[in-house]
Amino acid sequence: MPIELAYERGLKTWATWIKKNVDPNKTTVFFNGYSPVHRLRKHDQWCFNKTQPIRDDSFVSGFPKSMVDAVEGVIKGMSKPQVKYLNTTKLSEHRIDAHPSLYITKDEKNSNSYADCSHWCLPGVPDTWNR
């Protein structure tokens, strides 16, 4: 099964659960978008040793637009407006500088290929998500 289809099916299952189990008069659900990675070396978008955010529109997203479309489509299709979508994907893509640490084990020799894009080290990105 293509990953986009599996993701959309999972989101629809989640939306059904929200509709059945969450009272929109008492609870608001927040859906946080996907945290992007910066691995597109061919576009010079490798985050290792980057010290400045991308300040223009040159960023080429490595995250499939179809995945973002699936999230937005499922949330828009929900009958009650009880889910707030926090689109942190777009916001975070330009912060190539915000996770400069390395995550490597003793057996990994090429540290340039293991920049830790899963963890945001500098203040700013998660703080903005929370705001």
Backbone as CSV, one residue per row, in Angstrom:
resi,resn,N_x,N_y,N_z,CA_x,CA_y,CA_z,C_x,C_y,C_z
1,MET,0.852,-1.170,0.000,0.000,0.000,0.000,0.900,1.236,0.000
2,PRO,0.617,2.193,-0.861,1.410,3.430,-0.845,1.291,4.133,0.503
3,ILE,2.373,4.717,0.954,2.399,5.336,2.281,1.365,6.455,2.399
4,GLU,1.137,7.196,1.316,0.156,8.277,1.368,-1.249,7.746,1.640
5,LEU,-1.582,6.601,1.023,-2.897,5.992,1.228,-3.026,5.472,2.660
6,ALA,-1.983,4.830,3.150,-2.002,4.325,4.526,-2.150,5.479,5.524
7,TYR,-1.444,6.565,5.275,-1.512,7.731,6.152,-2.924,8.317,6.159
8,GLU,-3.515,8.451,4.978,-4.869,8.993,4.891,-5.885,8.087,5.576
9,ARG,-5.733,6.791,5.420,-6.646,5.859,6.099,-6.512,5.968,7.610
10,GLY,-5.286,6.072,8.081,-5.065,6.247,9.514,-5.693,7.532,10.025
11,LEU,-5.549,8.605,9.256,-6.150,9.885,9.650,-7.672,9.804,9.671
12,LYS,-8.255,9.096,8.728,-9.716,8.958,8.703,-10.204,8.146,9.897
13,THR,-9.445,7.134,10.279,-9.784,6.356,11.474,-9.725,7.251,12.707
14,TRP,-8.683,8.060,12.782,-8.521,9.013,13.881,-9.698,9.996,13.911
15,ALA,-10.079,10.537,12.732,-11.183,11.496,12.659,-12.500,10.871,13.119
16,THR,-12.711,9.601,12.766,-13.915,8.894,13.205,-13.922,8.752,14.721
17,TRP,-12.775,8.425,15.292,-12.664,8.297,16.750,-12.959,9.642,17.422
18,ILE,-12.396,10.730,16.871,-12.634,12.067,17.425,-14.131,12.371,17.412
19,LYS,-14.779,12.097,16.282,-16.208,12.394,16.139,-17.045,11.634,17.167
20,LYS,-16.694,10.387,17.432,-17.462,9.545,18.350,-17.155,9.806,19.823
21,ASN,-15.942,10.235,20.132,-15.503,10.255,21.531,-15.192,11.627,22.121
22,VAL,-15.139,12.667,21.299,-14.758,13.975,21.816,-15.945,14.934,21.700
23,ASP,-16.286,15.548,22.816,-17.360,16.543,22.844,-16.754,17.898,22.481
24,PRO,-17.099,18.454,21.301,-16.493,19.719,20.874,-16.864,20.912,21.755
25,ASN,-17.877,20.758,22.593,-18.245,21.830,23.518,-17.333,21.861,24.739
26,LYS,-16.618,20.774,24.971,-15.744,20.688,26.148,-14.270,20.600,25.792
27,THR,-13.960,20.130,24.583,-12.576,19.804,24.247,-12.219,20.290,22.854
28,THR,-11.021,20.813,22.720,-10.466,21.140,21.421,-9.267,20.235,21.191
29,VAL,-9.211,19.638,20.038,-8.097,18.760,19.671,-7.151,19.549,18.781
30,PHE,-5.860,19.459,19.062,-4.847,20.094,18.233,-4.086,19.010,17.494
31,PHE,-3.953,19.180,16.192,-3.166,18.248,15.381,-1.917,18.983,14.923
32,ASN,-0.775,18.509,15.393,0.505,19.114,15.044,1.032,18.488,13.762
33,GLY,1.386,19.308,12.798,1.909,18.821,11.526,3.215,18.062,11.688
34,TYR,3.687,17.564,10.606,4.895,16.748,10.545,6.140,17.612,10.717
35,SER,7.085,17.138,11.502,8.351,17.833,11.662,9.268,17.434,10.504
36,PRO,9.672,18.385,9.671,10.428,18.038,8.470,11.875,17.688,8.751
37,VAL,12.450,17.006,7.801,13.886,16.721,7.829,14.535,17.537,6.728
38,HIS,15.820,17.717,6.839,16.576,18.496,5.858,17.701,17.607,5.337
39,ARG,17.396,16.853,4.309,18.381,15.890,3.796,18.644,16.026,2.310
40,LEU,18.198,17.073,1.706,18.333,17.198,0.264,19.664,17.846,-0.090
41,ARG,20.709,17.043,-0.082,22.040,17.568,-0.356,22.149,18.172,-1.748
42,LYS,21.393,17.616,-2.696,21.498,18.133,-4.063,21.010,19.576,-4.162
43,HIS,20.224,20.035,-3.223,19.757,21.416,-3.207,20.484,22.227,-2.132
44,ASP,21.578,21.696,-1.620,22.343,22.328,-0.546,21.456,22.608,0.669
45,GLN,20.610,21.662,0.977,19.717,21.795,2.117,20.020,20.740,3.167
46,TRP,21.253,20.490,3.379,21.698,19.559,4.400,21.925,20.344,5.670
47,CYS,21.322,19.955,6.762,21.325,20.788,7.964,22.629,20.752,8.752
48,PHE,23.467,19.777,8.537,24.705,19.672,9.307,25.547,20.943,9.146
49,ASN,25.895,21.539,10.267,26.727,22.743,10.344,26.068,24.006,9.784
50,LYS,24.769,24.014,9.609,24.084,25.229,9.161,23.864,26.131,10.368
51,THR,24.100,27.411,10.212,23.972,28.338,11.328,22.933,29.424,11.090
52,GLN,22.312,29.454,9.925,21.311,30.456,9.616,20.076,29.791,9.025
53,PRO,18.892,30.326,9.315,17.681,29.792,8.671,17.677,30.141,7.185
54,ILE,16.846,29.446,6.441,16.656,29.782,5.037,15.739,30.995,5.005
55,ARG,16.188,32.062,4.411,15.468,33.337,4.476,14.724,33.687,3.186
56,ASP,14.706,32.783,2.233,13.987,33.072,0.992,13.138,31.859,0.624
57,ASP,12.622,31.819,-0.565,11.754,30.725,-0.992,12.503,29.629,-1.733
58,SER,13.811,29.498,-1.471,14.614,28.508,-2.185,14.465,27.096,-1.624
59,PHE,13.796,26.955,-0.488,13.683,25.630,0.124,12.866,24.679,-0.749
60,VAL,13.405,23.491,-0.949,12.709,22.438,-1.678,12.289,21.398,-0.644
61,SER,11.007,21.258,-0.443,10.516,20.363,0.599,10.814,18.914,0.273
62,GLY,11.298,18.188,1.276,11.524,16.765,1.130,10.311,15.963,1.579
63,PHE,9.327,16.650,2.124,8.116,16.009,2.623,7.065,16.053,1.528
64,PRO,6.495,14.909,1.166,5.531,14.887,0.063,4.311,15.759,0.326
65,LYS,3.977,16.601,-0.637,2.801,17.471,-0.529,1.535,16.642,-0.342
66,SER,1.520,15.434,-0.892,0.336,14.581,-0.765,0.039,14.244,0.696
67,MET,1.066,14.182,1.538,0.862,13.901,2.958,0.217,15.104,3.645
68,VAL,0.684,16.300,3.323,0.086,17.517,3.880,-1.352,17.631,3.390
69,ASP,-1.569,17.349,2.111,-2.921,17.402,1.550,-3.854,16.424,2.264
70,ALA,-3.340,15.248,2.617,-4.161,14.259,3.328,-4.607,14.799,4.680
71,VAL,-3.683,15.383,5.430,-4.019,15.952,6.739,-5.070,17.050,6.582
72,GLU,-4.784,17.983,5.696,-5.692,19.118,5.528,-7.062,18.668,5.029
73,GLY,-7.079,17.689,4.126,-8.348,17.193,3.600,-9.197,16.502,4.647
74,VAL,-8.567,15.671,5.473,-9.307,14.963,6.519,-9.845,15.950,7.548
75,ILE,-9.032,16.896,7.961,-9.476,17.869,8.962,-10.594,18.747,8.407
76,LYS,-10.462,19.207,7.171,-11.513,20.031,6.563,-12.811,19.243,6.380
77,GLY,-12.688,17.929,6.178,-13.860,17.095,5.953,-14.601,16.686,7.210
78,MET,-14.061,17.008,8.364,-14.733,16.664,9.615,-15.968,17.545,9.777
79,SER,-17.064,16.948,10.240,-18.343,17.665,10.290,-18.384,18.759,11.350
80,LYS,-17.654,18.607,12.418,-17.645,19.613,13.472,-16.250,20.226,13.548
81,PRO,-16.156,21.522,13.702,-14.833,22.162,13.757,-14.174,21.990,15.121
82,GLN,-13.826,20.759,15.462,-13.255,20.506,16.778,-11.764,20.210,16.743
83,VAL,-11.146,20.316,15.564,-9.718,20.076,15.453,-9.043,21.326,14.913
84,LYS,-8.034,21.779,15.613,-7.227,22.910,15.163,-5.933,22.338,14.588
85,TYR,-5.667,22.663,13.340,-4.477,22.158,12.653,-3.327,23.140,12.828
86,LEU,-2.254,22.690,13.449,-1.053,23.494,13.617,-0.083,23.094,12.511
87,ASN,-0.025,23.878,11.454,0.821,23.528,10.314,2.262,23.908,10.612
88,THR,2.908,23.098,11.411,4.291,23.365,11.795,5.278,22.898,10.742
89,THR,4.814,22.146,9.759,5.710,21.642,8.717,6.313,22.806,7.938
90,LYS,5.482,23.647,7.381,5.949,24.790,6.585,6.814,25.714,7.425
91,LEU,6.355,25.994,8.626,7.094,26.874,9.522,8.511,26.339,9.778
92,SER,8.618,25.046,9.988,9.885,24.441,10.399,10.844,24.172,9.253
93,GLU,10.333,24.074,8.043,11.201,23.758,6.906,12.312,24.794,6.719
94,HIS,12.028,26.024,7.018,13.020,27.075,6.818,14.051,27.157,7.943
95,ARG,13.833,26.417,9.035,14.769,26.458,10.165,15.792,25.334,10.072
96,ILE,16.511,25.319,8.983,17.538,24.309,8.736,18.665,24.405,9.764
97,ASP,18.756,25.536,10.428,19.799,25.789,11.417,19.426,25.319,12.815
98,ALA,18.208,24.915,13.040,17.709,24.733,14.401,17.967,23.358,15.014
99,HIS,18.608,22.477,14.287,18.936,21.170,14.867,20.308,20.720,14.391
100,PRO,21.339,21.427,14.838,22.679,21.156,14.361,23.394,20.001,15.053
101,SER,22.772,19.400,16.043,23.473,18.348,16.781,23.576,17.078,15.945
102,LEU,24.462,16.204,16.363,24.624,14.925,15.693,24.154,13.815,16.614
103,TYR,23.582,12.811,16.014,23.219,11.620,16.762,23.927,10.467,16.075
104,ILE,24.983,9.991,16.678,25.727,8.888,16.082,26.103,7.884,17.162
105,THR,26.238,6.662,16.750,26.712,5.627,17.659,28.185,5.393,17.401
106,LYS,28.811,4.612,18.210,30.239,4.354,18.063,30.584,3.695,16.728
107,ASP,29.629,2.969,16.158,29.901,2.242,14.923,29.722,3.084,13.665
108,GLU,29.124,4.224,13.775,28.883,5.052,12.596,30.069,5.976,12.379
109,LYS,30.655,5.887,11.201,31.883,6.621,10.952,31.659,7.953,10.237
110,ASN,30.642,8.052,9.432,30.426,9.267,8.655,29.406,10.157,9.354
111,SER,29.881,11.026,10.239,28.967,11.854,11.034,28.151,12.818,10.177
112,ASN,28.626,13.171,8.993,27.868,14.089,8.149,26.545,13.499,7.697
113,SER,26.401,12.198,7.766,25.154,11.596,7.303,24.194,11.300,8.454
114,TYR,24.490,11.816,9.648,23.632,11.533,10.787,23.267,12.792,11.567
115,ALA,23.012,13.869,10.872,22.538,15.060,11.576,21.164,14.740,12.154
116,ASP,20.905,15.236,13.336,19.717,14.849,14.085,18.534,15.760,13.792
117,CYS,17.855,15.515,12.677,16.724,16.351,12.278,15.467,16.069,13.095
118,SER,15.490,15.076,13.949,14.310,14.779,14.757,14.232,15.644,16.001
119,HIS,15.321,16.288,16.355,15.357,17.085,17.579,15.727,18.517,17.244
120,TRP,14.930,19.422,17.753,15.151,20.843,17.509,15.890,21.417,18.707
121,CYS,17.127,21.823,18.488,18.003,22.189,19.599,17.942,23.660,19.986
122,LEU,17.736,24.523,19.040,17.766,25.950,19.339,16.393,26.464,19.737
123,PRO,16.343,27.474,20.602,15.043,28.055,20.917,14.455,28.692,19.664
124,GLY,13.175,28.719,19.603,12.519,29.362,18.473,11.505,28.475,17.813
125,VAL,11.927,27.338,17.298,11.008,26.488,16.548,9.932,25.886,17.452
126,PRO,10.280,25.097,18.475,9.225,24.556,19.342,8.466,25.638,20.095
127,ASP,9.154,26.750,20.425,8.480,27.845,21.100,7.383,28.424,20.206
128,THR,7.679,28.548,18.925,6.683,29.058,17.983,5.553,28.064,17.811
129,TRP,5.867,26.773,17.770,4.804,25.759,17.690,3.838,25.951,18.855
130,ASN,4.391,26.099,20.056,3.572,26.206,21.258,2.729,27.470,21.279
131,ARG,3.261,28.557,20.745,2.481,29.801,20.684,1.307,29.613,19.764
